[in-house]
């Protein structure tokens, strides 16, 4: 059994690692990776939603509740991605208006 001092030192070491990660600046490739991953995830959600709608239309749906959830999740994800796009465009326009 670990003593409470050992547990505390392990927790402090973990805290230090997390703090240094939060402080280090991230490169531009990290943002593009996050954006690409988000778009890929959105695409997967949209494909599942399309399949759920097709299953409902053909009567092959086994669980109507799950199909409705998939469709709702796809709709919410798309709205969120559109808002992110709008914010990014707004930020770009604001930066382009800035005089140097």
Backbone as ProteinMPNN parsed JSONL, in Angstrom:
{"seq_chain_A": "XXXXXXXXXXXXXXXXXXXXXXXXXXXXXXXXXXXXXXXXXXXXXXXXXXXXXXXXXXXXXXXXXXXXXXXXXXXXXXXXXXXXXXXXXXXXXXXXXXXX", "coords_chain_A": {"N_chain_A": [[0.831, -1.184, 0.0], [0.576, 2.184, -0.871], [2.047, 4.972, 0.695], [0.624, 8.015, 2.002], [2.27, 10.161, 1.471], [3.777, 9.324, -0.731], [1.744, 9.115, -2.612], [0.98, 11.787, -2.751], [3.318, 12.946, -3.773], [3.396, 11.737, -6.28], [1.085, 12.866, -7.372], [1.818, 15.552, -7.398], [3.914, 15.452, -9.258], [2.511, 14.735, -11.561], [0.854, 16.973, -11.807], [2.799, 18.922, -12.365], [3.703, 18.057, -14.877], [1.339, 18.423, -16.373], [1.025, 21.205, -16.118], [3.275, 22.203, -17.503], [2.694, 21.387, -20.077], [0.475, 22.933, -20.616], [1.552, 25.462, -20.715], [3.44, 25.554, -22.781], [3.756, 26.793, -26.067], [1.614, 25.984, -28.771], [2.047, 24.615, -32.024], [1.16, 25.696, -35.389], [0.379, 23.511, -36.826], [-0.935, 21.88, -35.059], [-3.434, 23.06, -34.689], [-4.485, 22.8, -37.264], [-4.593, 20.048, -37.406], [-6.461, 19.444, -35.405], [-8.689, 20.694, -36.504], [-8.967, 19.255, -38.907], [-9.46, 16.682, -37.853], [-11.874, 17.187, -36.552], [-13.552, 17.8, -38.695], [-13.499, 15.358, -39.996], [-14.729, 13.74, -38.081], [-17.239, 14.953, -38.031], [-18.089, 14.313, -40.61], [-18.327, 11.518, -40.372], [-20.431, 11.36, -38.537], [-22.454, 12.523, -40.058], [-22.683, 10.636, -42.114], [-23.62, 8.402, -40.681], [-26.056, 9.443, -39.879], [-27.33, 9.81, -42.353], [-27.559, 7.134, -43.115], [-29.259, 6.23, -41.087], [-31.559, 7.724, -41.689], [-32.147, 6.672, -44.195], [-32.686, 4.04, -43.47], [-34.982, 4.433, -41.944], [-36.714, 5.384, -43.908], [-36.943, 3.167, -45.591], [-38.007, 1.345, -43.915], [-36.437, -0.395, -42.534], [-35.433, 0.106, -40.078], [-34.323, -0.731, -36.857], [-34.242, 0.24, -34.296], [-35.9, 2.88, -33.472], [-35.528, 5.016, -31.749], [-32.714, 5.209, -31.457], [-32.056, 5.862, -34.077], [-33.298, 8.355, -34.33], [-31.792, 9.771, -32.465], [-29.271, 9.71, -33.698], [-29.76, 11.262, -35.964], [-30.428, 13.71, -34.767], [-28.013, 14.265, -33.458], [-26.32, 14.611, -35.645], [-27.45, 16.884, -36.791], [-27.037, 18.793, -34.768], [-24.238, 18.761, -34.618], [-23.557, 19.725, -37.145], [-24.623, 22.313, -37.022], [-22.978, 23.374, -35.034], [-20.474, 23.261, -36.299], [-20.903, 25.028, -38.4], [-21.202, 27.419, -36.968], [-18.632, 27.635, -35.903], [-17.211, 28.0, -38.267], [-18.326, 30.45, -39.06], [-17.426, 32.124, -36.986], [-14.673, 31.939, -37.376], [-14.396, 33.096, -39.922], [-15.312, 35.65, -39.323], [-13.312, 36.465, -37.532], [-11.111, 36.433, -39.262], [-11.855, 38.453, -41.074], [-11.847, 40.64, -39.347], [-9.136, 40.732, -38.62], [-8.021, 41.246, -41.113], [-8.895, 43.821, -41.539], [-7.39, 45.256, -39.805], [-5.019, 47.779, -39.423], [-1.617, 48.098, -40.147]], "CA_chain_A": [[0.0, 0.0, 0.0], [1.36, 3.408, -0.964], [1.796, 5.948, 1.757], [-0.002, 9.238, 1.505], [3.338, 11.028, 0.966], [4.078, 8.857, -2.083], [0.616, 9.501, -3.47], [1.05, 13.226, -2.936], [4.429, 13.262, -4.677], [2.961, 11.331, -7.623], [0.129, 13.856, -7.816], [2.57, 16.769, -7.707], [4.645, 15.216, -10.505], [1.518, 14.786, -12.629], [0.474, 18.378, -11.929], [3.89, 19.633, -13.026], [3.664, 17.689, -16.297], [0.191, 19.072, -16.999], [1.27, 22.645, -16.182], [4.233, 22.52, -18.562], [2.017, 21.219, -21.363], [-0.442, 24.051, -20.811], [2.315, 26.682, -20.938], [4.18, 25.521, -24.035], [2.929, 27.212, -27.194], [1.392, 24.933, -29.761], [2.352, 25.037, -33.389], [0.004, 25.827, -36.258], [-0.049, 22.207, -37.32], [-1.863, 21.312, -34.093], [-4.756, 23.587, -34.997], [-4.97, 22.186, -38.502], [-4.903, 18.643, -37.095], [-7.73, 19.448, -34.672], [-9.728, 21.043, -37.466], [-9.145, 18.118, -39.81], [-10.102, 15.61, -37.087], [-13.263, 17.593, -36.313], [-14.29, 17.632, -39.954], [-13.627, 13.922, -40.228], [-15.751, 13.252, -37.154], [-18.517, 15.466, -38.527], [-18.45, 13.51, -41.777], [-18.784, 10.209, -39.891], [-21.754, 11.552, -37.935], [-23.393, 12.757, -41.154], [-22.899, 9.357, -42.808], [-24.493, 7.596, -39.819], [-27.378, 10.048, -39.933], [-27.903, 9.468, -43.659], [-27.94, 5.718, -43.076], [-30.432, 6.121, -40.223], [-32.711, 8.238, -42.442], [-32.468, 5.699, -45.244], [-33.316, 2.899, -42.802], [-36.345, 4.831, -41.578], [-37.503, 5.492, -45.142], [-37.195, 1.84, -46.151], [-38.648, 0.506, -42.905], [-35.475, -1.361, -42.001], [-34.917, 0.582, -38.801], [-34.56, -1.652, -35.759], [-34.43, 1.021, -33.085], [-36.27, 4.221, -33.915], [-34.935, 5.977, -30.825], [-31.303, 5.385, -31.83], [-32.023, 6.563, -35.367], [-33.624, 9.758, -34.062], [-30.63, 10.351, -31.795], [-28.213, 9.896, -34.699], [-30.149, 12.395, -36.796], [-30.297, 14.905, -33.93], [-26.587, 14.521, -33.234], [-25.778, 15.136, -36.898], [-27.943, 18.248, -36.952], [-26.34, 19.638, -33.793], [-22.835, 18.844, -35.021], [-23.47, 20.6, -38.309], [-24.839, 23.689, -36.558], [-21.786, 23.808, -34.328], [-19.407, 23.472, -37.271], [-21.221, 26.264, -39.117], [-20.891, 28.527, -36.069], [-17.165, 27.73, -35.86], [-16.825, 28.608, -39.534], [-18.713, 31.858, -39.03], [-16.513, 32.822, -36.072], [-13.354, 31.997, -38.014], [-14.49, 34.107, -40.977], [-15.411, 36.95, -38.665], [-11.976, 36.788, -37.016], [-10.273, 36.729, -40.426], [-12.227, 39.777, -41.575], [-11.383, 41.619, -38.366], [-7.674, 40.824, -38.745], [-7.689, 41.878, -42.399], [-9.186, 45.246, -41.428], [-6.42, 45.876, -38.917], [-3.965, 48.496, -40.127], [-0.284, 47.931, -39.545]], "C_chain_A": [[0.874, 1.245, 0.0], [1.025, 4.326, 0.199], [1.207, 7.205, 1.148], [1.042, 10.211, 0.968], [3.702, 10.633, -0.456], [2.965, 9.263, -3.059], [0.654, 10.99, -3.777], [2.173, 13.618, -3.886], [4.094, 12.865, -6.111], [1.985, 12.354, -8.206], [0.827, 15.162, -8.19], [3.343, 16.629, -9.016], [3.696, 15.3, -11.699], [1.068, 16.22, -12.867], [1.527, 19.18, -12.668], [3.905, 19.327, -14.52], [2.519, 18.391, -17.008], [0.406, 20.568, -17.137], [2.231, 23.004, -17.305], [3.61, 22.34, -19.936], [1.098, 22.395, -21.646], [0.311, 25.324, -21.175], [2.986, 26.694, -22.304], [3.272, 25.914, -25.19], [2.785, 26.071, -28.195], [1.678, 25.477, -31.149], [1.072, 25.107, -34.21], [-0.505, 24.493, -36.769], [-1.014, 21.538, -36.351], [-3.283, 21.789, -34.377], [-5.319, 22.937, -36.247], [-5.334, 20.72, -38.272], [-6.243, 18.551, -36.368], [-8.88, 19.74, -35.619], [-10.021, 19.884, -38.411], [-9.846, 16.959, -39.105], [-11.576, 15.919, -36.838], [-14.107, 17.421, -37.571], [-14.49, 16.159, -40.282], [-14.706, 13.322, -39.333], [-17.141, 13.714, -37.585], [-18.998, 14.654, -39.721], [-18.983, 12.138, -41.348], [-20.186, 10.299, -39.296], [-22.797, 11.757, -39.015], [-23.699, 11.46, -41.912], [-23.83, 8.456, -41.992], [-25.925, 8.125, -39.85], [-28.076, 9.717, -41.255], [-28.363, 8.018, -43.7], [-29.186, 5.519, -42.223], [-31.679, 6.616, -40.945], [-33.122, 7.274, -43.544], [-33.155, 4.475, -44.642], [-34.75, 3.214, -42.392], [-37.234, 4.846, -42.818], [-37.854, 4.126, -45.718], [-37.864, 0.905, -45.163], [-37.725, -0.521, -42.29], [-34.932, -0.975, -40.633], [-35.307, -0.403, -37.683], [-34.867, -0.904, -34.473], [-34.66, 2.474, -33.494], [-35.634, 5.299, -33.036], [-33.479, 6.254, -31.187], [-31.176, 6.136, -33.149], [-32.315, 8.048, -35.169], [-32.47, 10.461, -33.37], [-29.501, 10.623, -32.781], [-28.51, 11.106, -35.58], [-30.006, 13.702, -36.021], [-28.847, 15.277, -33.676], [-25.948, 15.12, -34.483], [-26.206, 16.584, -37.106], [-27.208, 19.209, -36.015], [-24.876, 19.822, -34.169], [-22.653, 19.784, -36.204], [-23.674, 22.055, -37.916], [-23.604, 24.219, -35.846], [-20.653, 24.097, -35.299], [-19.658, 24.748, -38.079], [-20.925, 27.497, -38.261], [-19.383, 28.722, -35.947], [-16.657, 28.39, -37.132], [-17.138, 30.096, -39.545], [-17.788, 32.673, -38.134], [-15.13, 32.966, -36.691], [-13.344, 33.047, -39.124], [-14.574, 35.514, -40.396], [-14.053, 37.387, -38.124], [-11.04, 37.15, -38.157], [-10.572, 38.126, -40.968], [-11.737, 40.88, -40.638], [-9.878, 41.811, -38.458], [-7.298, 41.535, -40.035], [-7.973, 43.378, -42.383], [-8.161, 45.993, -40.561], [-5.309, 46.53, -39.733], [-2.659, 48.316, -39.395], [0.502, 49.192, -39.588]], "O_chain_A": [[1.813, 1.346, 0.79], [-0.126, 4.435, 0.623], [1.282, 7.428, -0.06], [0.729, 11.015, 0.089], [3.915, 11.501, -1.303], [3.228, 9.695, -4.181], [0.397, 11.411, -4.905], [2.006, 14.516, -4.712], [4.462, 13.567, -7.053], [2.051, 12.672, -9.394], [0.471, 15.801, -9.179], [3.419, 17.577, -9.797], [4.043, 15.874, -12.731], [0.918, 16.637, -14.016], [1.198, 20.023, -13.503], [4.098, 20.227, -15.338], [2.692, 18.9, -18.115], [0.023, 21.156, -18.148], [2.028, 24.006, -17.991], [3.958, 23.063, -20.869], [0.958, 22.81, -22.797], [-0.231, 26.182, -21.871], [3.089, 27.752, -22.924], [2.145, 25.429, -25.287], [3.717, 25.302, -28.427], [1.556, 26.677, -31.394], [0.023, 24.631, -33.776], [-1.681, 24.357, -37.106], [-1.829, 20.714, -36.766], [-4.228, 21.003, -34.312], [-6.492, 22.565, -36.286], [-6.277, 20.21, -38.877], [-7.063, 17.686, -36.675], [-9.93, 19.102, -35.542], [-11.18, 19.569, -38.681], [-10.725, 16.321, -39.685], [-12.424, 15.03, -36.904], [-15.243, 16.95, -37.507], [-15.542, 15.768, -40.789], [-15.502, 12.495, -39.778], [-18.105, 12.952, -37.51], [-20.184, 14.343, -39.827], [-19.974, 11.655, -41.897], [-21.024, 9.426, -39.522], [-23.905, 11.231, -38.914], [-24.841, 11.22, -42.303], [-24.725, 7.821, -42.549], [-26.883, 7.352, -39.848], [-29.261, 9.385, -41.274], [-29.42, 7.707, -44.247], [-30.069, 4.738, -42.579], [-32.743, 6.005, -40.833], [-34.312, 7.082, -43.795], [-34.094, 3.935, -45.228], [-35.629, 2.357, -42.484], [-38.371, 4.377, -42.781], [-38.939, 3.945, -46.271], [-38.249, -0.207, -45.523], [-38.183, -1.428, -41.594], [-34.063, -1.66, -40.092], [-36.453, -0.839, -37.584], [-35.663, -1.365, -33.655], [-33.718, 3.197, -33.82], [-35.252, 6.363, -33.523], [-33.057, 7.41, -31.219], [-30.275, 6.96, -33.31], [-31.657, 8.899, -35.768], [-32.194, 11.625, -33.657], [-28.846, 11.662, -32.701], [-27.61, 11.881, -35.903], [-29.515, 14.693, -36.562], [-28.488, 16.455, -33.678], [-25.129, 16.034, -34.386], [-25.411, 17.413, -37.547], [-26.808, 20.3, -36.42], [-24.337, 20.922, -34.05], [-21.693, 20.553, -36.248], [-22.977, 22.937, -38.417], [-23.225, 25.375, -36.029], [-19.94, 25.086, -35.133], [-18.714, 25.468, -38.405], [-20.45, 28.509, -38.776], [-18.909, 29.857, -35.894], [-15.772, 29.245, -37.081], [-16.323, 30.908, -39.983], [-17.409, 33.79, -38.485], [-14.488, 34.006, -36.544], [-12.382, 33.805, -39.25], [-13.974, 36.451, -40.923], [-13.685, 38.555, -38.245], [-10.251, 38.087, -38.029], [-9.658, 38.888, -41.281], [-11.268, 41.925, -41.088], [-9.395, 42.94, -38.383], [-6.365, 42.337, -40.055], [-7.356, 44.128, -43.139], [-8.089, 47.221, -40.594], [-4.731, 45.907, -40.623], [-2.607, 48.376, -38.166], [1.642, 49.226, -39.124]]}, "name": "protein", "num_of_chains": 1, "seq": "XXXXXXXXXXXXXXXXXXXXXXXXXXXXXXXXXXXXXXXXXXXXXXXXXXXXXXXXXXXXXXXXXXXXXXXXXXXXXXXXXXXXXXXXXXXXXXXXXXXX"}
